[in-house]
Each structure stands twice: as C-alpha cells, then as structure tokens.
C-alpha cells in the first residue's frame, strides 16, 4: 500500500494527514498554534516560523507513527495553508519576518495607498481580484517604513504553504491560488505582477518562480528527512490555498461549479474562466483556482459559525445538558426545536455580517431586530432558526452578485463544513437559494485536496481535476421547497433594508461596527 501526505497550515492549527491513494484517511496529527500581537504594533499577528516549524515536524512524525506505516511508502506530500499569510526571506533563504492571514497592522498604509494613488486600488483589483485590505502591498510598505532593517534585507516573499514546502525540500516557489491573495498577481496570466510593486515604491524583484498545484518541486531534503522522519525518496509537490484545495476535495473543479463552505466564516465560491474580469463595483473577491485556466469568484460571510457558537454558549445551557444526556450534538437539539418555527422565524431579523462589499466593507453592530415579548413567538428556537436563515440569505445575496457579473446559472450547490451537518440548515439553504444542495461524504476536504495535489505530482492521478472526479463521493441531496423560496425572497428584502438602516447608526457613531476592513 502506498500513501500521500497533506500538511494543512491553518489559522489556528497545523495538521499532517495521511491518506491512501483511494482517499481513505489513515491518520492525522495536529498542533494548535498562536499568532501573537507584536509589542507596540496594534492589530498585528506575527507568524513565528521557528516555533511553528517545530510544530509542523511534530505533526509529521506523529501522523506517521499513528499510521504505523513505513515512511518509504509515502509517495509524495503537499501543503495547503491559510491565505494572505506571508513570509519574507533574505538572499540566503533565511526567514526574516512573517504574518498570519488576519494581520491588520497596515491600516495606515492602506489609507496612504488610497489617498496618494487615486484609482490604483480599482486598477489593481481588475487585474488581481483583490483589494488592499488584506493584501501584501500595504504590509510590505509597513516594513519599509517601520522595520527598515528587515525591508533592506528582504530578497524573497512567499505564502505560508510555500514556506512549509521550502523547509521540506529547500526549493522556494509559489503558486497561483494562494499567491493570488497577495494582490500582486494576475488572474489571467497566473503569475506575479512586479510592476504593481514598482508603482507603489516597493521592491519588484522579490517574487519567486510560479508552479501550478500538482507540479513537483523536488524531494525531501536530507535535513528535513532527519527532522521529520520522512524518506528522501518522497516527492514534495506544490499545493495551494486552503479554500481552493478544499474545493478540489469537494469535487468543485469544473467551470460553473458552485460551493458554499460553512465554517466559522462562510465562503461562497463559483468557478469561472481565468480571463473573467472582476466586477467594476468591487462587490466580491476573485482568486485563482488550483485548476489551471480557472478562477473563483468568492463571497464571504463573516462569523456565521462563530455567531452560532456564541448563541449556543450564551443562551443554551439547558440544551447542552439535554444533549449530553442523549449523547447527541447540542445543535441537533436546537434544530429539532427550530423545525417547529415557521419560515421567517416569526419576523426576527438578525444583524451580524453584511453581504460582501469588498471595496468598502464594514458591518453593523451585532443585534436582533423585531423581537417580541411573547415567549411563544420569540424564544431560543425562533432566534436560533433566524440565525440559520440569515446565514443562508447572505450567502444567496453574495451568489446573486457573482451571477450578475459572470452570467453563471446556478442550479446546484455543494455545501460542506460544520454547518452542512445540520439537516435543517441544509434544507433552509436549499429553500432560500432555490437550488439543489449536495453534501459530500468527506470530513477533511482541504487536506484531501492537498493529497490530490501530492498524488498528481506522484503520478497516481492524471491531475487534480481527475483526482476529484475519481475520489469525491456524495452523501445527501436536498431539493428546494419553491413555496418557501418565495417567502424567503420577502424576508431577504426586509433584511437588506434593515441592514442599511443599522449601518447608518454606525456611521453616526451611535453603535459600534462588528468589523471594519483595514484602512476604513
């Protein structure tokens, strides 16, 4: 038996997952890691590459030990990582500085770019699909201003997944799906755009060669072999961004395919040709996919899963006790109660995430509107259902924005992540969107996507696209109740009007925004 390894460097943890070549998960080892705010640098989130490399090594060794396999039977490995996180190096390839994905230290630099280079964000967005908020350009400008010694030594930049692979084989390259999130990258050409860097006054010679996901960088180095208990015969293969490889692990690999990833944040993604020009209104994000010739239009809903966790922990102690007694998940208890609540949740309007407005993105103050003092109308069940409905409504609005500029006809959606475990939530999503909802039978889609990439490099699969077609299995399908779809259309319109009014309160300084993009 032969095996493939995936290393998943996420925001909160790193994991090593071993699969056989039929996509059966053999073992998994994980370590939590933290990204700390630097002293005197508000909203920073540094990436400690020395400590984190130790955690990566521990995961790899533990996964092999748990699997009980011969390390020589691991044909290839690949890596996936949080997007936007970057590492910079000196001319010898030594790490100098790194940040995790939600590092927001460069708010002043974002404003500087907007104010001193009028129209440049819009110009760059049409080529890269990214705004300045979380891109690499403002962060590098911050280095130039606040950490001049690091900036002067900086010779190369890479993404965090690239850093993992470079540590394992000694070869530094990048790839489109994650490199594209720097905002210094061409959607159409799937390569760096150094002129962007030059235009705003930063180094233009810091970009590594670009490979496609599934291409081989080399083999495990002698040093990494000793550190990680890996064979030097194991191939090291280019991976990609976590969302994009996660989509591959869900079978979302063809033009026009649509997925909603229901985790702490919800992402709505639609596969489009790579030469598609992003919308002029900067309403959504566009990223290169891990499939050559494709990009992904992406909407994001903030905190959908985290809001549900907050509601559970703040209000549902009795349901937790009941769930423990019945040995089931507390969300299953809440869904059972929410099934009895009518469509529209008795008029309750949750105000949490806005639909995506990528060019100027901020949220209203978290709240529930239109509550009733009748406990039979307004209770935990109706409020819980309102949150489920609201997440689906915002996802539907984001998909409508994508349909508007792509012309893609959406009839079927792949739904995955923690939210897809809820049968009521799946049905609500189908009813709100009017689409068939397909649930894949996979628990580690992102890691599986990275394993597909490794397998493509090892010659086990022709490429990632064919691997997905061969390996992805479906679990459940939900069909929409079109009568409910009509009702939800009215709920959606009311929510949009209410949210506009709530944003006005933030603008007046009466309430506090749940989140604002850097630079606003």
ABEGO torsion letter per residue (X at the ends): XBBBBBBBBBAABBBBBBBBAAGBBABBBBBBBBBBBBBGBBGBBBBBAAAAAAAAAAAAAAAAAAAGBBAAABABBBBBBBBGBBBBBBAAGBBABBBBAABAAAAAAAAAAAAABBGAAAAAAAAAGBBAAABAAAAAAAAAAABAAAAAABABBBBAAAAAAAAAAGBBBBBAAAAAAAGABBAAAGBBBAAAAAAAGBBAAABBBBBBBGBBAEBBBAAAAAAAGBBAABBBBBBBBAAAAAAAAAGBABBGBBBBBBBABBBBBBBBBAABBBBAAGABBBBBBABBGBBBBBBBBBGAAAAAAAAAAAAAAAAAAAAAAAGBBAAAAAAAAAAABBBGGGGBBBBBBBBBBAABBBBBBBBBBGBBABAAABBAAAAAAAAAAAAAAAAAAAAAAAAAAAGBBBABBBBBEAAAABAAAAAAAAAAAGBBBBBBBBABAAAAAAAAAAAAAAGABABAAAAAAAABBBABBBBBBAAAAAAAAAAAAAAAAAAAAAAAAAAAGABBBABBBBGX
